[in-house]
Amino acid sequence: MPEKLIRFDWAMKKLLRSKTNFVILEGFLSELLLEDIKILEILESESNKDDRDDKFTRVDLLVKDSKGDLIIIEIQNNEQVEYFKRILFGVSKTICDFMQKGDSYKKVKKIISVSILYFDIGHGTDYVYKGRTEFKGIHNNDILELSTKQKTSLGDMPLSQIFPEYYLLKVNQFNDLAKNTLDEWIYFLKHEEIKEDFKAKGLKEAKERLRVMKMPPKDKKDYEHYLESLSDSESFYLNTFTLGKIEGILEGREEGREEGLAEGEKKKALEIAKQLLDVLDAETISRKTGLTLEEIAELK
């Protein structure tokens, strides 16, 4: 049986920011984007700094490649209803963060957003989705393209290449049959395992450098704690949100929501919220427990 490797989200926070390990990220991005990606640097932004709210729910990397494009890589472990709007906000904010007052619009960066999702998002049967912006004629169904003058200024490319692109990887939707090199990466993302016959770019290096057994004792202890936190979070979803054991008590009858939680239910809600502070964002905790954002803020 293949050796269990370090989860990709943990690696992104602790290991893949090092230039010596760029080859792993380059391999993943090259297989996904179908072009050779060379990373120049990992950039700092507000979105990829650790804080209490995102400690166990997401990991962000902001990558600058050799073409100057910016690539956002995000892992989301727990369901978030507003996720589509969040990635839109993240892309928009990144564009603005890298523009200075008075800059020409020619300096607007191309952004690629890559989301590795461990929950089902939307209705769809595929496990990899790509989104991009195209302008289609409502009468002739033709696709609008750059003019010759615009190509001289912006480059000879499809108009859609100027706008952000979005990739959604629904990891749990993958059926474990690796038919190509991208599938090999998704198999690793799902199982933390790399089979002997896998040939995808970056996986050889990942197999060597992301071995749990090679971790220093302190890092290994922190990693085990992280896995326990993820397991606790998943169990909470399975036992409360999915099965409705807690939600039925807390959200229950319509009149209960109108009149407020009874004292006993309120106490339960507060205890649950305390356990979720490091797992979910305040809005999700509020929605699932019935507590107000102010009450959750007081717990923090």
MOCOR-V166258 format. One record per helix or strand of 3 or more residues. SS is the DSSP state (H for helix, E for strand). FROM is the first residue (numbers start at 1). TO is the last residue. If there is no record, write none. Layout:
# MOCOR-V166258
SS&FROM&TO / SS&FROM&TO
This chain:
# MOCOR-V166258
H&8&14 / H&19&33 / E&39&43 / H&46&48 / H&52&54 / E&58&65 / E&70&76 / H&83&97 / H&105&107 / E&111&117 / E&128&131 / H&148&154 / H&159&162 / E&165&170 / H&171&173 / H&181&191 / H&203&209 / H&212&214 / H&217&242 / H&247&250 / H&254&259 / H&263&276 / H&282&289 / H&293&299
